[in-house]
Amino acid sequence: MQQTVARARLCDSSGQLRIGVALREALLNALLHGNLEISLERMDDAREQLMSQRDLSIPIDRPVDEALLARRIFVNVRISTEEARIVIRDEGPGFDVSSAPTSWEPGGLEKKGARSLSLMRAFMDEVVYNEAGNEVTLVKRKEEEKAAEAPHGIDV
């Protein structure tokens, strides 16, 4: 996706990296907190295990349910020369959207459950949740000045 963003000349390599981080955070939230319903207290451990490519051994707060493991994540990506729009929806119960940070907040990376949301808000132009709290839309608009200098793609 970062290469497609580069070809569309939406942003420079730094912006491409930020989009990649925001996408990763949204996908991890959808998997861990959404579909697997891992509690906020266990999210950091689960994230660390996945990012270090270890099997996820965090105990879930109830007996394992096959239906829980069968849940999917839906991703819709639209990239134009003006913006990248990414919609990620999980099959979990959602969360209380009113408790989500409304903007980048100092210390947001240390708050339980706020790390991903703070990073997404810091790196994207728009972060919007549906009412149920199981779908997030990430929008990054074209950065006029930096886009002309953008390399043709970066790998993260």
Contacts in CASP RR format, 6 or more apart in sequence:
PFRMAT RR
TARGET T0000
AUTHOR 0000-0000-0000
METHOD contacts of the structure
MODEL  1
MQQTVARARLCDSSGQLRIGVALREALLNALLHGNLEISLERMDDAREQL
MSQRDLSIPIDRPVDEALLARRIFVNVRISTEEARIVIRDEGPGFDVSSA
PTSWEPGGLEKKGARSLSLMRAFMDEVVYNEAGNEVTLVKRKEEEKAAEA
PHGIDV
1 19 0 8 1.000
1 20 0 8 1.000
1 23 0 8 1.000
1 77 0 8 1.000
1 79 0 8 1.000
1 84 0 8 1.000
1 86 0 8 1.000
2 16 0 8 1.000
2 17 0 8 1.000
2 19 0 8 1.000
2 20 0 8 1.000
2 153 0 8 1.000
2 154 0 8 1.000
2 155 0 8 1.000
2 156 0 8 1.000
3 152 0 8 1.000
3 153 0 8 1.000
3 154 0 8 1.000
4 79 0 8 1.000
5 11 0 8 1.000
5 16 0 8 1.000
5 19 0 8 1.000
5 79 0 8 1.000
5 84 0 8 1.000
5 140 0 8 1.000
5 153 0 8 1.000
6 13 0 8 1.000
6 16 0 8 1.000
6 150 0 8 1.000
6 151 0 8 1.000
6 152 0 8 1.000
6 153 0 8 1.000
6 154 0 8 1.000
7 152 0 8 1.000
7 153 0 8 1.000
8 79 0 8 1.000
8 80 0 8 1.000
8 81 0 8 1.000
8 84 0 8 1.000
9 81 0 8 1.000
9 142 0 8 1.000
9 147 0 8 1.000
9 148 0 8 1.000
9 150 0 8 1.000
10 79 0 8 1.000
10 81 0 8 1.000
10 82 0 8 1.000
10 83 0 8 1.000
10 84 0 8 1.000
10 140 0 8 1.000
10 141 0 8 1.000
10 142 0 8 1.000
10 143 0 8 1.000
10 147 0 8 1.000
10 150 0 8 1.000
11 18 0 8 1.000
11 19 0 8 1.000
11 140 0 8 1.000
11 142 0 8 1.000
11 143 0 8 1.000
11 146 0 8 1.000
11 147 0 8 1.000
11 150 0 8 1.000
12 143 0 8 1.000
12 146 0 8 1.000
12 147 0 8 1.000
12 149 0 8 1.000
12 150 0 8 1.000
12 151 0 8 1.000
13 150 0 8 1.000
13 151 0 8 1.000
13 153 0 8 1.000
13 154 0 8 1.000
14 146 0 8 1.000
15 123 0 8 1.000
15 140 0 8 1.000
15 143 0 8 1.000
15 146 0 8 1.000
16 150 0 8 1.000
16 153 0 8 1.000
16 154 0 8 1.000
17 154 0 8 1.000
17 156 0 8 1.000
18 122 0 8 1.000
18 123 0 8 1.000
18 124 0 8 1.000
18 140 0 8 1.000
19 84 0 8 1.000
19 123 0 8 1.000
19 124 0 8 1.000
19 138 0 8 1.000
19 140 0 8 1.000
20 156 0 8 1.000
21 119 0 8 1.000
21 123 0 8 1.000
21 156 0 8 1.000
22 119 0 8 1.000
22 120 0 8 1.000
22 123 0 8 1.000
22 124 0 8 1.000
22 127 0 8 1.000
22 138 0 8 1.000
22 140 0 8 1.000
23 86 0 8 1.000
23 88 0 8 1.000
23 138 0 8 1.000
25 115 0 8 1.000
25 116 0 8 1.000
25 117 0 8 1.000
25 119 0 8 1.000
25 120 0 8 1.000
26 86 0 8 1.000
26 88 0 8 1.000
26 116 0 8 1.000
26 120 0 8 1.000
26 136 0 8 1.000
26 138 0 8 1.000
27 73 0 8 1.000
27 75 0 8 1.000
27 88 0 8 1.000
28 47 0 8 1.000
28 50 0 8 1.000
28 116 0 8 1.000
29 90 0 8 1.000
29 116 0 8 1.000
29 117 0 8 1.000
29 136 0 8 1.000
30 73 0 8 1.000
30 88 0 8 1.000
30 89 0 8 1.000
30 90 0 8 1.000
30 136 0 8 1.000
31 50 0 8 1.000
31 73 0 8 1.000
31 90 0 8 1.000
32 38 0 8 1.000
32 43 0 8 1.000
32 46 0 8 1.000
32 47 0 8 1.000
32 50 0 8 1.000
33 40 0 8 1.000
33 43 0 8 1.000
33 95 0 8 1.000
33 113 0 8 1.000
34 71 0 8 1.000
34 90 0 8 1.000
34 91 0 8 1.000
34 92 0 8 1.000
34 93 0 8 1.000
34 94 0 8 1.000
34 95 0 8 1.000
34 134 0 8 1.000
35 68 0 8 1.000
35 71 0 8 1.000
35 72 0 8 1.000
35 73 0 8 1.000
35 90 0 8 1.000
35 91 0 8 1.000
35 92 0 8 1.000
36 46 0 8 1.000
36 56 0 8 1.000
36 60 0 8 1.000
36 68 0 8 1.000
36 71 0 8 1.000
37 60 0 8 1.000
37 61 0 8 1.000
37 68 0 8 1.000
37 92 0 8 1.000
37 93 0 8 1.000
38 46 0 8 1.000
38 58 0 8 1.000
38 60 0 8 1.000
38 61 0 8 1.000
39 61 0 8 1.000
40 112 0 8 1.000
40 113 0 8 1.000
41 112 0 8 1.000
42 58 0 8 1.000
42 59 0 8 1.000
43 112 0 8 1.000
43 113 0 8 1.000
44 112 0 8 1.000
44 115 0 8 1.000
45 58 0 8 1.000
46 56 0 8 1.000
46 58 0 8 1.000
49 55 0 8 1.000
49 56 0 8 1.000
49 57 0 8 1.000
49 58 0 8 1.000
50 56 0 8 1.000
60 68 0 8 1.000
71 90 0 8 1.000
71 91 0 8 1.000
71 92 0 8 1.000
72 90 0 8 1.000
72 91 0 8 1.000
73 88 0 8 1.000
73 89 0 8 1.000
73 90 0 8 1.000
73 91 0 8 1.000
74 87 0 8 1.000
74 88 0 8 1.000
74 89 0 8 1.000
74 90 0 8 1.000
75 86 0 8 1.000
75 87 0 8 1.000
75 88 0 8 1.000
76 86 0 8 1.000
76 87 0 8 1.000
77 84 0 8 1.000
77 85 0 8 1.000
77 86 0 8 1.000
77 87 0 8 1.000
78 84 0 8 1.000
78 85 0 8 1.000
78 86 0 8 1.000
79 85 0 8 1.000
81 142 0 8 1.000
82 141 0 8 1.000
82 142 0 8 1.000
83 125 0 8 1.000
83 139 0 8 1.000
83 140 0 8 1.000
83 141 0 8 1.000
83 142 0 8 1.000
84 138 0 8 1.000
84 139 0 8 1.000
84 140 0 8 1.000
85 137 0 8 1.000
85 138 0 8 1.000
85 139 0 8 1.000
86 137 0 8 1.000
86 138 0 8 1.000
86 139 0 8 1.000
87 135 0 8 1.000
87 136 0 8 1.000
87 137 0 8 1.000
87 138 0 8 1.000
88 135 0 8 1.000
88 136 0 8 1.000
88 138 0 8 1.000
89 130 0 8 1.000
89 134 0 8 1.000
89 135 0 8 1.000
89 136 0 8 1.000
90 134 0 8 1.000
90 135 0 8 1.000
91 134 0 8 1.000
92 134 0 8 1.000
93 134 0 8 1.000
94 132 0 8 1.000
94 133 0 8 1.000
94 134 0 8 1.000
95 133 0 8 1.000
95 134 0 8 1.000
96 133 0 8 1.000
97 129 0 8 1.000
97 130 0 8 1.000
97 131 0 8 1.000
97 133 0 8 1.000
100 117 0 8 1.000
100 129 0 8 1.000
101 108 0 8 1.000
101 114 0 8 1.000
101 117 0 8 1.000
101 118 0 8 1.000
101 121 0 8 1.000
102 121 0 8 1.000
103 121 0 8 1.000
104 118 0 8 1.000
104 121 0 8 1.000
104 122 0 8 1.000
105 111 0 8 1.000
105 114 0 8 1.000
105 118 0 8 1.000
107 118 0 8 1.000
108 114 0 8 1.000
108 115 0 8 1.000
108 118 0 8 1.000
109 115 0 8 1.000
109 118 0 8 1.000
109 119 0 8 1.000
111 118 0 8 1.000
117 127 0 8 1.000
120 127 0 8 1.000
120 136 0 8 1.000
120 138 0 8 1.000
121 127 0 8 1.000
123 140 0 8 1.000
124 138 0 8 1.000
124 139 0 8 1.000
124 140 0 8 1.000
125 139 0 8 1.000
125 140 0 8 1.000
125 141 0 8 1.000
126 137 0 8 1.000
126 138 0 8 1.000
126 139 0 8 1.000
127 136 0 8 1.000
127 137 0 8 1.000
127 138 0 8 1.000
127 139 0 8 1.000
128 136 0 8 1.000
128 137 0 8 1.000
128 139 0 8 1.000
129 135 0 8 1.000
129 136 0 8 1.000
129 137 0 8 1.000
130 136 0 8 1.000
END
